[in-house]
Amino acid sequence: MVQRTYRVEFETDLTTKQVTAKLPTLNHTADFGDTAEEALSNLRELATGLIEVLLDEGKEIPPSDKTDMGGVFLSLSLKAKTRPKDKKALQDDLRKVR
């Protein structure tokens, strides 16, 4: 299981009144909504998708932010997908069973 907690930054557009929520540690991933709650919900979905892609590509996932300074944080938990074995590894496994 992959678990990360990231600090969230909020910003409100003065013209549209929409709220942007951003995760600076996670490649500045950001999303927006009409409320902070909606922006955070949208950001959770986007960040989860990004981490899934990073896992699929075997790339490093940024570590969690420290929470001791306070603020708003987004916690994510994802099941790590097991990578399928390549053809040679499957053949080696089959030989061991025989």
NUVEX-648459 format. One record per residue: x, z, y of N, C-alpha, C, O in turn; residue in one letter. Coordinates in steps of 0.001 Angstrom, whole numbers. Each point is the difference from the previous one (the first is absolute). Layout:
N
     neast       nup    nnorth    caeast      caup   canorth     ceast       cup    cnorth     oeast       oup    onorth   type
         X         Z         Y         X         Z         Y         X         Z         Y         X         Z         Y      A
...
END
This chain:
98
     neast       nup    nnorth    caeast      caup   canorth     ceast       cup    cnorth     oeast       oup    onorth   type
       849         0     -1175      -849         0      1175       896         0      1240       973       750        77      M
     -1308     -1579       865       720       -64      1269      -831       738      1037     -1172      -309       210      V
      1795      1291       437      -691       758      1039       864        -6      1252      1190       314       -47      Q
     -1798      -672      1151       699       -16      1282      -937       545      1078     -1222      -122       -86      R
      1840       731      1109      -733       492      1156       715      -494      1250      1189       252       195      T
     -1929      -955       642       580      -607      1192      -701       480      1273     -1214       201        28      Y
      2020       -25      1027      -533       381      1309      -737     -1187       610       465     -1139       -59      R
     -1622      1430       643      -836     -1044       606        64       117      1516       -98      1097       551      V
       262     -2221       114       -79       -58      1457     -1270      -746       378      -339     -1018      -603      E
      -358      1532      1603     -1238      -633       473       193      -507      1424       747       571       794      F
     -1445     -1659      -501         8      -559      1347     -1379      -616       238      -569      -627      -893      E
        41       809      2091     -1305      -570       343       186     -1097      1034       651       205      1024      T
     -1221     -1364     -1294        28     -1109       944     -1001       306      1111     -1188       181      -269      D
      1654      -122      1500      -871       370      1112     -1068     -1050       297     -1050       322       556      L
      1310     -1558      -919      -972     -1065       253     -1080       -46     -1067     -1190        -9       316      T
      1600       -20     -1578      -964      -158     -1099      -492      1335      -543     -1011        57      -701      T
      1728      1018      1026      -308      1360      -505       256       133     -1501      -366      1010      -600      K
       987     -2011        -8       312       107     -1423      1234       868      -192       892        45       848      Q
      -866       641     -1981      1083       912      -325       918      -665     -1017      -463      -557      -996      V
      1755       618      1250       996      -499      -938       688      1191      -650       403       943       681      T
      -272      -991     -2001       732      1013      -754      1217      -688      -602      -113     -1081      -578      A
      1294      1720       717      1244      -636      -425       840       981      -811        35      1197       286      K
       646     -1734     -1311       945       761      -817      1405      -509       307       446      -964      -622      L
       259      1583      1560      1333      -493       368       968       -73     -1180       793      -937       -88      P
      -847      1910      -814       939        41     -1120      -260     -1107     -1019       922      -448      -682      T
     -2158        13       580      -365     -1027      -984       -46     -1365       683     -1039      -659        54      L
      2207       255       469       159     -1318       619      -980      -219      1162      -430     -1127       247      N
        84      2193       452      -930       -41      1137     -1344      -624      -371      -629      -682       808      H
       209       928     -2035     -1300      -477      -460     -1079       565       914        11      1191       310      T
      -938     -2033       121     -1025       455       946     -1324      -691      -291       -43     -1115      -521      A
     -1038      1809       872     -1340      -572       -79      -843       649      1086       441       955       640      D
     -1630     -1455      -429      -807       499      1112     -1440       222      -429      -407      -384     -1096      F
      -350      1009      1978     -1424       227      -229      -647       471      1281       675       220      1006      G
     -1987       -65     -1046      -732       469      1180       208      1493       244      -201       484      1114      D
       606       248     -2163       282      1429       101      1326       286      -688       517      -831      -747      T
        26      2013      1005      1239       389      -680      -219        70     -1504       878      -381      -775      A
     -2040       864       362      -308       104     -1432       -30     -1371      -665       529      -183     -1096      E
     -1154      -775      1773       -69     -1362      -548      1392      -631       -48       353      -654      -981      E
       427       848      2028      1358      -544        23       839       608     -1122       773      -703      -651      A
      -924      2006       425       752       672     -1058      -430      -479     -1379       837      -175      -886      L
     -2130       -37       701      -507      -511     -1279       546     -1406      -265       440      -306     -1108      S
      -475      -534      2131       536     -1362      -135      1497        24      -284       505      -784      -803      N
       203      1703      1480      1438       124      -192       326       462     -1418       964      -473      -601      L
     -1758      1388        70       220       475     -1377       -66     -1175      -983       850      -129      -881      R
     -1856      -715      1040      -157     -1157      -887      1183      -963       133       522      -498      -998      E
      -112       244      2234      1112      -911       246      1315       565      -550       762      -720      -645      L
      -498      2001       896      1237       626      -459        57        49     -1526      1056      -223      -592      A
     -2180       513       -36       -62        12     -1459       358     -1376      -551       775      -112      -949      T
     -1337      -923      1542       304     -1373      -425      1467      -344       190       603      -649      -855      G
       -23      1082      1973      1416      -279       249       875       690     -1041       935      -605      -523      L
     -1230      1865       221       796       718      -996      -149      -649     -1375       974       -75      -750      I
     -2169      -392       408      -191      -694     -1278       874     -1252       -70       597      -286     -1038      E
      -523      -454      2137       842     -1202        31      1470       385      -146       738      -637      -752      V
      -313      1676      1469      1394       443      -119       329       397     -1438      1070      -333      -511      L
     -1990      1043      -137       209       378     -1403        82     -1230      -893       885       -92      -851      L
     -1807      -859      1041       -12     -1220      -812      1299      -786       152       487      -605      -954      D
        73       622      2178      1221      -754       264      1263       802      -289      1110      -496       194      E
     -1275      1737      -658      1151       838      -317       771       442      1219      1185       319       -98      G
     -1835      -293      1248       670       394      1243      -181      1492       254      -905       639      -536      K
      1781      -112      1356       -16      1427       320     -1186       349       899      -344      -740       921      E
      -265      1877     -1212     -1099       507       821       592      1061       925       680       913      -468      I
      -929     -1021      1771       563       995       918      -412      1418      -395     -1125       220      -449      P
      2041       746       619      -318      1383      -346     -1061       581       941      -264      -538      1075      P
      -325      1633     -1506     -1003       684       820       631       529      1281      1196       285        53      S
     -2026      -161       974       422       643      1238       -70      1510      -180      -772       497      -820      D
      1571       225      1580       -69      1455         0     -1242       429       763      -317      -546      1056      K
      -374      1520     -1599     -1267       436       599       133      1298       790      -993       508       522      T
      2206        36      -428       172      1293       642      -185       -15      1519      -136      1061       610      D
       129     -2220        -2      -177       -98      1450     -1468      -145       406      -314       -60      1189      M
      -571         4     -2164     -1424      -145       304      -368     -1435       313       844      -895       -44      G
     -2105       684       358      -493     -1334       298     -1025      -441     -1025      -506       809      -778      G
       206     -2083       783      -940      -585      -953       801      -758     -1040       913      -757       331      V
     -1265       969     -1604       725      -630     -1093      -967      -673      -959     -1132       446      -186      F
      1600     -1523      -412      -769      -729     -1000       710       169     -1335      1159      -389      -142      L
     -1846       968      -835       572       183     -1337      -548     -1072      -930     -1203      -258       -35      S
      2101      -357      -711      -357     -1079      -918       485       341     -1399      1120       480      -171      L
     -1949      -723      -818       373       184     -1410      -369     -1262      -756     -1151      -435        17      S
      2136      -146      -676      -230     -1220      -771       606       154     -1374      1060       604      -164      L
     -1731     -1148      -804       574       -47     -1342      1040     -1103       -17      -274     -1134       392      K
      1462      1474      -847      1060      -997      -112      -328      -912     -1167      -261       462     -1111      A
       275     -1738      1368      -277      -974     -1054      1248      -183      -842      1115       -55       519      K
     -1314       -37     -1810      1138      -292      -864       203     -1500       -15      -949      -779       -95      T
      2184       403       190       312     -1432         5       -79      -558     -1410       432       658      -946      R
      -967     -1842       787       -29      -600     -1334      1420      -321      -455       854      -366       807      P
      -620       504     -2079      1322      -298      -535       205     -1509       -26      -941      -779      -149      K
      2196       401       298       292     -1425      -106       -13      -413     -1475       -70       845      -892      D
       138     -2128       659      -129      -537     -1352      1077       549      -935      -305       345     -1142      K
      1552      -255      1598      1078       500      -848      -238      1456      -385       211       367     -1156      K
      -642       461      2086      -261      1415      -291     -1122       131     -1029        67       854      -884      A
     -1097     -1694       994     -1093        29      -968       495      -408     -1390      -396       602      -998      L
      1251     -1612       929       556      -436     -1280       869      1097      -621       -44       222     -1209      Q
       834       461      2042       822      1102      -497      -874      1120      -555       322       571     -1042      D
     -1407      -253      1713      -913      1020      -478      -609      -387     -1343      -144       836      -892      D
      -212     -2112       757      -599      -497     -1231       987       102     -1161      -385       353     -1114      L
      1646      -660      1371      1035       101     -1034       151      1443      -488       202       239     -1190      R
      -300       716      2108       143      1417      -356     -1130       454      -929       209       848      -868      K
     -1398     -1410      1050     -1171       386      -799       119      -565     -1410      -437       644      -954      V
      1010     -1813       803        81      -683     -1312       896       690      -934       172      -446     -1135      R
END
